[in-house]
């Protein structure tokens, strides 16, 4: 095995481990039930979404396959951040009565 192959595998493994750690930290930092449930679903969505596009990348071996992923990524991130902030804000209010 050559050095570039080792570096490629190491980068892929470290990147995946970083994604797993980031996902777990995001889930543990969610404060309340609804917010945590939303974060878990969004984490599952992001992981499956990325795996789908990686499958397409390996299937068709063309760089254009990843363009829809990178075009829609900022919009999905913005939506999930706004929704999580809304849930965090609404969940932090004390019940009245």
Residue frames as a rotation matrix with the C-alpha (Angstrom) as fourth column:
UNK 1
0.589 0.808 0.000 0.00
0.808 -0.589 0.000 0.00
0.000 0.000 -1.000 0.00
UNK 2
-0.272 -0.709 0.651 1.40
0.701 -0.609 -0.371 3.38
0.660 0.355 0.662 -0.98
UNK 3
-0.837 -0.140 -0.528 1.55
0.500 -0.588 -0.636 6.52
-0.221 -0.797 0.562 1.14
UNK 4
-0.804 0.595 -0.004 -1.27
-0.552 -0.744 0.376 8.32
0.221 0.305 0.926 -0.76
UNK 5
-0.141 0.770 -0.623 -3.54
0.002 0.629 0.777 5.30
0.990 0.108 -0.090 -0.25
UNK 6
-0.390 -0.070 -0.918 -2.77
0.871 0.296 -0.393 5.24
0.299 -0.953 -0.055 3.47
UNK 7
-0.970 0.012 -0.243 -3.41
0.075 -0.936 -0.344 8.98
-0.231 -0.352 0.907 3.70
UNK 8
-0.582 0.802 -0.132 -6.70
-0.508 -0.232 0.829 8.58
0.634 0.550 0.543 1.82
UNK 9
-0.017 0.569 -0.822 -7.94
0.438 0.743 0.505 5.83
0.899 -0.352 -0.262 4.11
UNK 10
-0.590 -0.262 -0.764 -6.77
0.808 -0.183 -0.561 7.68
0.007 -0.948 0.319 7.22
UNK 11
-0.970 0.243 0.002 -8.51
-0.242 -0.968 0.066 10.87
0.018 0.063 0.998 6.09
UNK 12
-0.283 0.916 -0.285 -11.75
-0.325 0.188 0.927 9.02
0.903 0.355 0.244 5.39
UNK 13
-0.062 0.217 -0.974 -11.65
0.743 0.662 0.100 7.25
0.666 -0.717 -0.203 8.76
UNK 14
-0.776 -0.288 -0.561 -10.80
0.608 -0.580 -0.542 10.41
-0.170 -0.762 0.625 10.70
UNK 15
-0.856 0.508 0.094 -13.48
-0.410 -0.779 0.474 12.40
0.313 0.367 0.876 8.86
UNK 16
-0.062 0.858 -0.510 -16.11
0.008 0.511 0.859 9.78
0.998 0.049 -0.038 9.61
UNK 17
-0.221 -0.083 -0.972 -15.09
0.918 0.319 -0.236 9.61
0.330 -0.944 0.006 13.27
UNK 18
-0.976 -0.136 -0.173 -15.25
0.183 -0.937 -0.299 13.40
-0.121 -0.323 0.939 13.47
UNK 19
-0.532 0.846 0.004 -18.76
-0.461 -0.294 0.837 13.30
0.710 0.444 0.547 12.01
UNK 20
0.056 0.528 -0.847 -19.83
0.493 0.723 0.483 10.68
0.868 -0.445 -0.220 14.55
UNK 21
-0.549 -0.322 -0.771 -18.39
0.835 -0.240 -0.494 12.67
-0.026 -0.916 0.401 17.47
UNK 22
-0.981 0.187 0.057 -20.01
-0.178 -0.974 0.139 15.88
0.081 0.126 0.989 16.18
UNK 23
-0.247 0.937 -0.248 -23.35
-0.186 0.205 0.961 14.13
0.951 0.283 0.124 15.85
UNK 24
0.006 0.214 -0.977 -23.19
0.815 0.564 0.129 12.75
0.579 -0.797 -0.172 19.39
UNK 25
-0.819 -0.341 -0.462 -22.16
0.551 -0.693 -0.465 16.13
-0.161 -0.635 0.755 20.84
UNK 26
-0.798 0.578 0.170 -25.08
-0.389 -0.710 0.588 17.81
0.460 0.403 0.791 19.03
UNK 27
0.035 0.840 -0.542 -27.53
0.152 0.532 0.833 15.26
0.988 -0.111 -0.109 20.40
UNK 28
-0.134 -0.136 -0.982 -26.18
0.953 0.254 -0.165 15.55
0.271 -0.958 0.096 23.96
UNK 29
-0.941 -0.268 -0.209 -26.27
0.315 -0.917 -0.245 19.36
-0.126 -0.296 0.947 23.81
UNK 30
-0.410 0.880 0.238 -29.96
-0.028 -0.273 0.961 19.42
0.911 0.388 0.137 22.86
UNK 31
-0.827 -0.053 0.560 -31.80
-0.504 -0.370 -0.780 20.60
0.248 -0.927 0.279 25.97
UNK 32
-0.260 0.852 0.453 -35.37
-0.726 0.137 -0.674 19.36
-0.637 -0.504 0.583 25.91
UNK 33
-0.166 0.269 0.949 -37.35
0.188 0.953 -0.237 16.47
-0.968 0.139 -0.209 24.47
UNK 34
0.817 0.553 0.162 -38.68
0.264 -0.110 -0.958 18.12
-0.512 0.826 -0.235 21.30
UNK 35
0.596 -0.676 -0.433 -35.37
-0.787 -0.598 -0.150 19.75
-0.157 0.430 -0.889 20.49
UNK 36
-0.354 -0.768 0.534 -33.45
-0.624 0.619 0.477 16.52
-0.697 -0.165 -0.698 21.10
UNK 37
0.173 0.508 0.844 -35.92
0.365 0.762 -0.534 14.53
-0.915 0.401 -0.054 19.00
UNK 38
0.957 0.173 -0.233 -35.52
-0.115 -0.510 -0.852 17.05
-0.267 0.842 -0.468 16.16
UNK 39
0.210 -0.961 -0.181 -31.72
-0.939 -0.250 0.237 16.91
-0.273 0.120 -0.955 16.39
UNK 40
-0.332 -0.292 0.897 -31.76
-0.174 0.954 0.245 13.10
-0.927 -0.075 -0.367 16.26
UNK 41
0.542 0.615 0.572 -34.01
0.465 0.348 -0.814 13.11
-0.700 0.708 -0.098 13.19
UNK 42
0.889 -0.261 -0.377 -31.92
-0.444 -0.696 -0.565 15.76
-0.115 0.669 -0.734 11.44
UNK 43
-0.108 -0.966 0.237 -28.73
-0.812 0.223 0.540 13.84
-0.574 -0.134 -0.808 12.24
UNK 44
-0.129 0.160 0.979 -30.25
0.268 0.956 -0.121 10.70
-0.955 0.246 -0.166 10.76
UNK 45
0.865 0.495 0.087 -31.42
0.245 -0.264 -0.933 12.68
-0.439 0.828 -0.350 7.73
UNK 46
0.585 -0.701 -0.409 -27.97
-0.780 -0.623 -0.048 14.24
-0.222 0.347 -0.911 7.17
UNK 47
-0.342 -0.747 0.570 -26.16
-0.521 0.656 0.546 10.91
-0.782 -0.110 -0.613 7.46
UNK 48
0.076 0.442 0.894 -28.56
0.519 0.748 -0.414 9.15
-0.851 0.496 -0.173 5.08
UNK 49
0.930 0.257 -0.264 -28.50
-0.037 -0.647 -0.761 12.12
-0.367 0.717 -0.592 2.70
UNK 50
0.203 -0.945 -0.258 -24.68
-0.901 -0.283 0.328 12.07
-0.383 0.166 -0.909 2.59
UNK 51
-0.422 -0.352 0.836 -24.59
-0.129 0.936 0.329 8.29
-0.897 0.030 -0.440 2.11
UNK 52
0.557 0.696 0.453 -27.07
0.427 0.228 -0.875 8.58
-0.712 0.681 -0.170 -0.76
UNK 53
0.888 -0.240 -0.392 -24.90
-0.443 -0.677 -0.588 11.10
-0.124 0.696 -0.707 -2.58
UNK 54
-0.165 -0.965 0.204 -21.76
-0.819 0.249 0.516 9.08
-0.549 -0.082 -0.832 -1.89
UNK 55
-0.052 0.244 0.968 -23.52
0.274 0.936 -0.221 6.06
-0.960 0.254 -0.116 -3.35
UNK 56
0.908 0.414 0.071 -24.35
0.201 -0.281 -0.938 8.11
-0.369 0.866 -0.338 -6.47
UNK 57
0.491 -0.805 -0.333 -20.73
-0.828 -0.550 0.108 9.32
-0.270 0.223 -0.937 -6.63
UNK 58
-0.445 -0.696 0.564 -19.35
-0.494 0.716 0.494 5.77
-0.747 -0.059 -0.662 -6.56
UNK 59
0.198 0.622 0.758 -22.07
0.387 0.661 -0.643 4.48
-0.901 0.421 -0.110 -8.89
UNK 60
0.918 0.289 0.273 -21.65
0.361 -0.318 -0.876 7.05
-0.166 0.903 -0.397 -11.68
UNK 61
0.090 -0.991 -0.099 -18.05
0.847 0.024 0.532 8.16
-0.525 -0.132 0.841 -11.00
UNK 62
-0.083 -0.047 0.995 -18.76
0.717 -0.697 0.027 11.70
0.693 0.716 0.091 -12.18
UNK 63
-0.858 -0.349 -0.376 -18.14
0.512 -0.551 -0.659 14.90
0.023 -0.758 0.652 -10.19
UNK 64
-0.701 0.630 0.334 -21.42
-0.370 -0.722 0.585 16.49
0.610 0.286 0.739 -11.30
UNK 65
-0.066 0.705 -0.706 -23.33
0.466 0.647 0.603 14.05
0.882 -0.289 -0.372 -9.08
UNK 66
-0.333 -0.145 -0.932 -22.33
0.942 -0.084 -0.324 15.99
-0.032 -0.986 0.165 -5.95
UNK 67
-0.866 -0.024 0.499 -23.49
0.156 -0.962 0.224 19.38
0.475 0.272 0.837 -7.28
UNK 68
0.124 0.974 0.188 -27.11
-0.014 -0.188 0.982 19.03
0.992 -0.124 -0.010 -5.99
UNK 69
0.359 -0.056 -0.932 -25.75
0.874 0.371 0.314 18.11
0.328 -0.927 0.182 -2.56
UNK 70
-0.562 -0.709 -0.425 -23.54
0.811 -0.574 -0.115 21.19
-0.162 -0.409 0.898 -2.28
UNK 71
-0.708 0.394 0.586 -26.21
0.033 -0.810 0.585 23.50
0.706 0.434 0.560 -3.73
UNK 72
0.316 0.949 -0.023 -28.93
0.003 0.023 1.000 22.39
0.949 -0.316 0.005 -1.29
UNK 73
-0.131 -0.448 -0.885 -26.67
0.835 0.431 -0.342 21.97
0.535 -0.783 0.317 1.76
UNK 74
-0.956 -0.260 0.135 -26.76
0.147 -0.825 -0.546 25.65
0.253 -0.502 0.827 2.90
UNK 75
-0.309 0.921 0.236 -30.56
-0.640 -0.385 0.664 25.72
0.703 0.054 0.709 2.71
UNK 76
0.400 0.425 -0.812 -30.96
0.234 0.809 0.539 22.52
0.886 -0.406 0.224 4.71
UNK 77
-0.482 -0.644 -0.594 -28.47
0.780 -0.008 -0.625 23.75
0.398 -0.765 0.506 7.32
UNK 78
-0.885 0.189 0.426 -30.27
-0.266 -0.956 -0.128 27.10
0.382 -0.227 0.896 7.61
UNK 79
0.105 0.987 -0.119 -33.65
-0.468 0.155 0.870 25.37
0.877 -0.036 0.478 8.00
UNK 80
0.305 0.016 -0.952 -32.40
0.572 0.796 0.197 22.95
0.761 -0.605 0.234 10.65
UNK 81
-0.751 -0.619 -0.232 -30.63
0.572 -0.432 -0.697 25.70
0.331 -0.656 0.678 12.62
UNK 82
-0.670 0.571 0.473 -33.73
-0.534 -0.814 0.226 27.93
0.515 -0.101 0.851 12.62
UNK 83
0.326 0.835 -0.444 -36.01
-0.256 0.530 0.809 25.06
0.910 -0.150 0.387 13.62
UNK 84
-0.004 -0.405 -0.914 -33.67
0.786 0.564 -0.254 23.95
0.618 -0.720 0.316 16.43
UNK 85
-0.933 -0.326 0.149 -33.41
0.190 -0.803 -0.565 27.54
0.304 -0.499 0.812 17.70
UNK 86
-0.270 0.919 0.287 -37.20
-0.646 -0.394 0.654 27.85
0.714 -0.009 0.700 17.67
UNK 87
0.465 0.419 -0.780 -37.57
0.196 0.811 0.552 24.61
0.863 -0.409 0.295 19.60
UNK 88
-0.428 -0.699 -0.574 -34.87
0.773 0.046 -0.633 25.69
0.469 -0.714 0.520 22.06
UNK 89
-0.897 0.100 0.430 -36.53
-0.212 -0.952 -0.219 29.07
0.388 -0.288 0.876 22.61
UNK 90
0.025 0.999 0.039 -40.07
-0.653 -0.014 0.757 27.70
0.757 -0.044 0.652 22.96
UNK 91
0.354 0.073 -0.932 -38.94
0.379 0.900 0.214 24.87
0.855 -0.429 0.291 25.18
UNK 92
-0.643 -0.712 -0.283 -37.18
0.556 -0.179 -0.812 27.18
0.527 -0.679 0.511 27.62
UNK 93
-0.442 0.555 0.705 -40.30
-0.551 -0.788 0.274 29.11
0.708 -0.267 0.654 28.58
UNK 94
-0.977 0.152 0.151 -41.90
-0.062 0.471 -0.880 28.23
-0.205 -0.869 -0.450 31.88
UNK 95
-0.508 0.858 0.075 -45.46
0.641 0.319 0.698 26.93
0.575 0.402 -0.712 31.61
UNK 96
-0.788 0.309 0.533 -48.05
-0.460 -0.870 -0.176 29.50
0.409 -0.384 0.828 32.62
UNK 97
0.084 0.960 -0.267 -50.82
-0.288 0.280 0.916 28.73
0.954 0.000 0.300 35.04
